Amino acid sequence: MNRYRHLFLLALLSCLTSGAGAQELQFGFSVTTQVENGTLEGEYSTRTGVQRYLGIPFAAPPTGELRWQPPQPATNWDGVRMAKEFGPRPVQRYVYDDMRFRSPSVSEDCLYLNVWTPAKAGETGLPVLVYFYGGGFQAGSGDERRYDGETLAREGVVVVTPNYRLNIFGFLAHPELSAESDYGGSGNYGLMDQAAAIQWVKDNIEAFGGDPDKITIAGESAGSMSVSAQTVSPLARDLLAGAVGESGSVVNPQRPVVALEQGEQWGERFLEANDFASLADLRAASTRRIYEAYNSGQLGGPPVVIDGHFFTEDPTATMMNGDQAQVPLLVGWTSTERPWGRFPETEEAFRSLVAEQFPNRAEELLEFYPADQPTRSAIELASDTWIVLGTWNWADLHRRNSDQPVYRYRFDQIRPPLKGQEHPMEMPGAAHATDIEYFLNTLDVSDGYDWQEADRKTAETMLTYLANFVKTGNPNGEGLPEWPALSEGETPEVMILDADSEAEPFQAEPRYRYLTKLYTESRK
């Protein structure tokens, strides 16, 4: 009996590990490479030919006196450093159900990145994609399954996924922090982490077969905001060859980047509300005390600010002057960014909602959001003001103030529900963040969803578009539906991405021009 019970337990363990750790078990033997700080040992997959190096430090741990400081260079190490496990993810609260982490823990010591490369021995000159995770600057990590770089690497691209500081640890501004900095500002440390990661890639990617002059950055949601931020920042814009944004930007007329003073005031309120006497008192506090104070408060998150270092001016002004990175841009959003919540079901209820939110412009708004389709119009209005408007504005500003092409899309493929999910919400369209697994074609890694053939077809198409763009600055290629560059006009074409991808005239263009004008005038 004991023998059979032992065999059963071994078989059960094998089943469990073959599912959860399939990606890890496929790697065949160790490989090494030399970066500026020392030698790394990673893994080579005999199934795919892709090498991966995980948990590489690209900056010093932002702890102790380096809390709320710009990232500092990583220190050298002796011997060979193992790069076979993901580093800790940034300190964060569990927020989103679709974040499936592979890192062992959270820690303030979180500035690590991961590299997947298809380079053969001695091969060089491969294009590079650096992908920044989303999560509202509150959550996320480069080790999430949906950001796995192996599939894209098999298309001939070196893929890098860095971590960056989040929430109170990554975006606190405060007068004392500004006073001690050599540029007179504070905040935006998470964005500086990203810039440091890009610089690390520039300095080290040849060790993985990558071309330091072919760095494209990409991201979704807060990651997309980050991409737009890096393209206007003097810390990173000259390091880039291309940019990809999925749902988000820092040039949102409805939610602009704020003045440093506003961020400092948030920091002062945080210290006062949580009985921290000074910056020194806050720096001396434990991770736990800061985390609990932040997550029990009513202040919301610290804002992104014009700090005089990462941002030297309003990002919109930078783009209007044509001072952003002059690189090809691929950018878009999902068809139904914000389908969650309670929306009005009657014409009267929707009219009341619009009148309450836009008391002086209600009738004008209703021309673009018909009251006789109350639920649909309410979802579109919520999606537009939250995410779509800023993303549209980024594309429009780049088209008007750059000689580089802009490729715009709308993602329409509805992601299936999680396996075994009881009573899944019936989606009216493709929701926010559901395009990630398709662009990177991580369907097999993100195996919690009930993927269908249409999903796989969509993912294969989108991955090919992305790989082409990273390689050439143009998503088009043999066997793909033609993706036209953004042009002028009332209804310029937009690429609809789904199982039957095709370009079509974008009828909502006047709506976004109106919203941009409305919010711009309201700030004067």
BELGIMO-V257851 format. One record per residue. N is the residue number from 1. D_LAST is the distance of its C-alpha to the last C-alpha in Angstrom with 1 decimal. Layout:
BEGIN
n->(N N)
d_last->(D_LAST D_LAST)
END
This chain:
BEGIN
n->(1 2 3 4 5 6 7 8 9 10 11 12 13 14 15 16 17 18 19 20 21 22 23 24 25 26 27 28 29 30 31 32 33 34 35 36 37 38 39 40 41 42 43 44 45 46 47 48 49 50 51 52 53 54 55 56 57 58 59 60 61 62 63 64 65 66 67 68 69 70 71 72 73 74 75 76 77 78 79 80 81 82 83 84 85 86 87 88 89 90 91 92 93 94 95 96 97 98 99 100 101 102 103 104 105 106 107 108 109 110 111 112 113 114 115 116 117 118 119 120 121 122 123 124 125 126 127 128 129 130 131 132 133 134 135 136 137 138 139 140 141 142 143 144 145 146 147 148 149 150 151 152 153 154 155 156 157 158 159 160 161 162 163 164 165 166 167 168 169 170 171 172 173 174 175 176 177 178 179 180 181 182 183 184 185 186 187 188 189 190 191 192 193 194 195 196 197 198 199 200 201 202 203 204 205 206 207 208 209 210 211 212 213 214 215 216 217 218 219 220 221 222 223 224 225 226 227 228 229 230 231 232 233 234 235 236 237 238 239 240 241 242 243 244 245 246 247 248 249 250 251 252 253 254 255 256 257 258 259 260 261 262 263 264 265 266 267 268 269 270 271 272 273 274 275 276 277 278 279 280 281 282 283 284 285 286 287 288 289 290 291 292 293 294 295 296 297 298 299 300 301 302 303 304 305 306 307 308 309 310 311 312 313 314 315 316 317 318 319 320 321 322 323 324 325 326 327 328 329 330 331 332 333 334 335 336 337 338 339 340 341 342 343 344 345 346 347 348 349 350 351 352 353 354 355 356 357 358 359 360 361 362 363 364 365 366 367 368 369 370 371 372 373 374 375 376 377 378 379 380 381 382 383 384 385 386 387 388 389 390 391 392 393 394 395 396 397 398 399 400 401 402 403 404 405 406 407 408 409 410 411 412 413 414 415 416 417 418 419 420 421 422 423 424 425 426 427 428 429 430 431 432 433 434 435 436 437 438 439 440 441 442 443 444 445 446 447 448 449 450 451 452 453 454 455 456 457 458 459 460 461 462 463 464 465 466 467 468 469 470 471 472 473 474 475 476 477 478 479 480 481 482 483 484 485 486 487 488 489 490 491 492 493 494 495 496 497 498 499 500 501 502 503 504 505 506 507 508 509 510 511 512 513 514 515 516 517 518 519 520 521 522 523 524)
d_last->(80.6 78.7 78.8 77.3 74.7 73.8 73.5 71.3 68.9 68.7 68.0 65.3 63.7 63.9 62.1 59.3 58.8 59.1 56.1 53.7 54.8 55.6 53.0 54.5 58.2 57.9 57.5 60.9 61.3 59.7 58.1 56.8 54.4 53.5 49.9 49.0 49.6 52.8 54.7 53.4 55.6 54.2 55.7 56.8 57.1 60.3 59.0 55.9 56.4 53.0 52.8 50.4 49.6 47.9 46.4 46.0 44.3 41.6 40.5 42.1 41.8 38.6 40.6 41.7 40.1 38.2 36.2 32.5 33.4 32.7 35.6 38.8 41.5 44.1 47.5 50.6 53.3 57.0 59.0 57.5 54.5 54.6 51.7 52.8 50.7 47.0 45.5 43.9 40.5 37.6 37.7 36.1 36.7 38.3 35.4 36.1 39.5 39.3 39.3 42.9 43.4 46.4 45.8 48.1 45.7 42.4 42.0 39.7 41.9 40.3 39.4 41.8 41.7 44.0 45.4 47.2 48.9 51.4 52.7 56.4 58.3 57.3 54.6 51.4 48.4 47.0 43.3 41.3 38.7 36.9 35.6 33.1 33.4 30.8 30.6 27.1 27.8 30.1 33.3 35.2 37.7 39.0 42.4 41.4 43.8 41.3 40.3 43.9 44.3 47.9 47.5 45.0 47.2 50.1 48.1 48.3 45.1 44.9 42.6 40.9 39.2 37.9 36.9 33.9 33.0 31.2 29.4 30.0 32.3 30.0 26.5 26.9 24.9 26.2 26.3 30.1 29.6 27.1 29.6 32.5 30.9 31.6 28.0 26.4 24.6 25.6 25.1 25.2 29.1 29.6 27.7 29.8 32.9 32.1 31.8 35.1 36.6 35.7 37.2 40.3 40.6 40.4 43.1 45.4 45.1 48.1 50.2 49.5 50.0 46.3 44.8 42.3 40.7 40.2 37.8 35.5 33.2 32.5 31.2 30.2 27.3 26.5 28.9 26.9 23.7 26.0 27.2 23.8 23.2 26.5 25.9 23.0 24.7 27.0 29.4 30.3 28.9 32.0 34.4 33.5 35.2 33.2 30.7 31.0 28.3 29.2 26.3 23.4 21.1 18.6 16.2 15.3 11.8 12.7 14.0 12.8 15.0 14.0 14.6 18.3 18.1 17.0 20.0 22.2 21.5 22.6 25.7 26.5 26.4 28.6 31.2 31.3 31.7 34.5 36.4 35.9 36.5 35.1 34.3 38.0 38.8 36.5 38.0 41.5 40.9 42.4 40.6 41.6 40.2 36.7 36.8 37.9 35.4 32.5 33.8 34.7 31.3 28.5 25.6 25.2 24.9 23.5 20.3 20.2 18.6 17.9 21.3 22.1 25.1 24.7 21.1 20.6 17.0 14.5 16.9 14.7 14.7 18.5 19.1 17.3 19.6 22.5 23.4 24.1 27.7 29.1 31.1 31.9 29.7 31.0 28.4 28.2 28.2 30.6 31.1 30.4 28.3 28.2 31.3 31.9 31.4 32.1 30.6 31.1 34.4 34.2 32.0 31.5 30.3 27.8 26.4 26.0 24.3 21.7 21.2 20.8 18.2 16.3 17.3 15.5 16.1 19.5 21.7 19.6 19.8 23.5 24.1 23.5 25.0 28.1 29.1 32.8 32.5 30.9 31.7 31.0 27.7 26.7 27.8 25.9 22.6 23.2 24.2 21.3 18.5 20.5 21.9 22.3 18.7 18.3 21.8 21.4 18.3 20.5 23.3 21.2 19.7 23.2 24.8 22.7 22.9 26.4 29.9 30.9 31.5 29.4 31.5 29.7 31.4 31.4 34.0 36.0 39.1 39.3 40.7 43.8 44.2 45.7 49.5 51.1 47.8 48.7 46.6 43.9 40.7 40.9 37.9 36.3 35.3 34.8 32.9 30.7 32.7 35.8 35.7 36.6 40.3 40.5 38.7 40.9 43.9 44.6 46.1 49.4 47.9 45.6 48.8 47.6 46.5 48.8 48.1 49.5 50.5 47.3 45.4 47.6 47.3 43.5 43.5 46.0 43.9 40.6 42.4 43.8 40.5 39.0 42.1 42.1 38.4 39.2 42.2 41.0 37.3 38.2 39.0 41.5 45.2 48.6 49.1 45.4 43.4 41.4 37.8 36.0 33.2 29.7 29.5 27.3 27.5 26.6 28.9 29.6 32.2 31.7 34.6 35.7 37.4 40.3 44.1 43.9 41.0 39.9 37.0 35.6 32.9 29.6 28.8 25.5 23.7 21.8 20.7 18.9 17.2 16.0 14.8 13.0 11.1 10.6 9.2 7.0 5.4 5.6 3.8 0.0)
END
